[in-house]
Amino acid sequence: MIDRATVERIKDAANIVDVVSEFVTLRRSGANYKGLCPFHDEKTPSFIVSPARGTCHCFGCGKGGNPISFIMEHEQMTYVEALRWLAKKYHIEIHERELSEEEKREQSDRESMFIVNEWAMGYFSDKLHNDPDGVAIGMQYFRSRGFRDDIIKKFKLGYDLQNARALATEALSKGYKEEFILKTGICYKTDRGDLIDRYAGRVIFPWIGISGKVVGFGGRLLDSRTKGVNQKYVNSPDSEIYHKDRELYGIYQAKKAIAKEDRVFMVEGYTDVISMHQCGIENVVANSGTALSVHQIHILHRFTSNITLLYDGDAAGIHAAMRGTDMLLAEGMNLKVLLLPDGDDPDSFSRKHTAADFRKYIEEHQTDFIQFKTDLLLKNERDPLKRSEAINSVVRSISFVTNQVLRDTYLHDCSVRMGINEATLINTLNNFIRNNRENRFPDAARDPQAQQQATAQPQVVQDVTPVQQASKVERMLAELIIRHGETVIFDNVETEDGQTVSLNIAQYIDYNLSIDGLSFQNPLFARVLKDAVEHSQDQGFSAEQFFLNHEDIEISRMATSICMDQYRLLEERKKTSQDEEKSNEEKREEAENRITDLRKQTEHLLNDFRMDYVEQRMKQLQSQITQAAADPVSLQQLLEEYKMMHELRSKVAKLLGNNIIV
């Protein structure tokens, strides 16, 4: 790991103008710089770089951040990879935390496996281009698929000789250890102790991970040998560096295009990905015939929330389109489906069409997944039992949608199209949501992390948590903390234990929420409040600068977006000259007025937050009272709490200047 001191040196050295200028032509605009946004296509510059804050922000697409988050976004790197990129640019030596002996051994083994895989990829490529059998057999196969030389090079395609001992012999002669040749899986050992090449006689598709390292391989038998063969493809076995359910074929080549297009196309196989790239559509990956896992979805979610499943229209394609879809919905992905016509798959379709025609076809024919599933299962279906099963299946998928408004819209649409009473569908939906909490994905790849997340969302319809309705208020409070968190708005406040303290905005918000037993429901906003309170005692603490350079890249991005609005940029250009003309008395009075305004704003937002909580709790109680009609004891308790909440709502309303009479 990179030690904290080195990270701080990198942050201090990184100049936002220098970093962005590596990728964007910038022109000075007052105190800032402007350029065309590198994250979306535009003709008028809307990308602003602020040297004073050390941030950049696009007012068109909203992307930007500090130097680290900019590199992460633009180069699709992890946090550590971006730090290393900046360290290299500014010639900063990386000092890493001392690893334990076990960590050193594990790290050394992983690096050795990556080195062996990198060598193997070069070996396969060399045989494809320079060995007579590679050219006559392997290259001929790729030519028959219509692959150009630049595409073959882009995906590092190769060929493995039919001699099953050739690779191991050459690897050992080059000094690579047998231990890592076996651990990577490029060879296996027979009972007699011979090293045998796993991919002999196959064309090779390297799996390149998101960071650019070779994690594994897929080997395909040539067409003349696949008839009657069950195992057309052989993939690397699971290892310390390769787990098939954590990798996506083509992600390294596609990641920039996915982020720029804000959409990913999911296909089944290697050749689908490669042919679409050759056609000109690069935001495409394959999961190679397996059900999507949570890990794969999380990888995609780093770059986009929009996914289109792109398969051929036969029974196998329909089956593939249905796998793992509930998991995609549950992870907040916006899901569309497109089945290609006339027996085409993405490989064959892309070879018949230009990129423009292919994109046009996708836009005109892709279907929202819920609509796709409804049409598929209910089309011409008259049998009552089968219709009931189909409706249950559709409602079950809707139950995984995390966005409540979208979920309710789907439910209403299904009610209209199916001719089913909406209340009936709501009851069915709620049953599924409750069951999902205990057993989320019975038909998809499972892992402990997915099981832990299964209890988080979504909420039952009409059982709405404050975060769903109060997120706007929470965000306004978080914005206040980020912009002015260190500003003291109360002096000599007496606490419950009789002590007197001064409270800044962050501390005052935290104090009020804690005595009311409330908290932010949005984890990002909760982290902002927690960090602001913890660092309030730091000498020279500035909330804005702290959050702009926060180690959590999502918080840094949010802070950048909040702090770099156009109004503030314009105001800052005027501010210097105006301030110089003011007297000290005017400046003091202005500072006092500013603190008064911030105090009023903070108190008002806290009361808004309380009101949101109370109103949402009253809605929950109304639903629970209806359900508890047959239980007098529970009903009495619920009615008492409802009365208490009603009184509390009236008190908060008076503080807000409203009159509520019910």
PyMOL commands that set and color helices and strands:
alter all, ss='L'
color gray80, all
select helices_A, chain A and resi 4-13+16-21+67-75+79-89+101-130+132-144+149-154+166-173+178-184+223-225+244-246+251-261+270-279+294-301+315-322+325-330+346-352+355-365+369-378+384-398+404-418+422-438+448-453+466-484+505-516+523-534+543-548+553-563+566-581+584-627+632-656
alter helices_A, ss='H'
color red, helices_A
select strands_A, chain A and resi 27-29+32-35+47-50+55-58+64-65+158-159+187-189+195-197+202-208+214-221+233-235+264-267+284-286+306-312+334-340+367-368+488-494+500-504
alter strands_A, ss='S'
color yellow, strands_A
deselect
rebuild
show_as cartoon
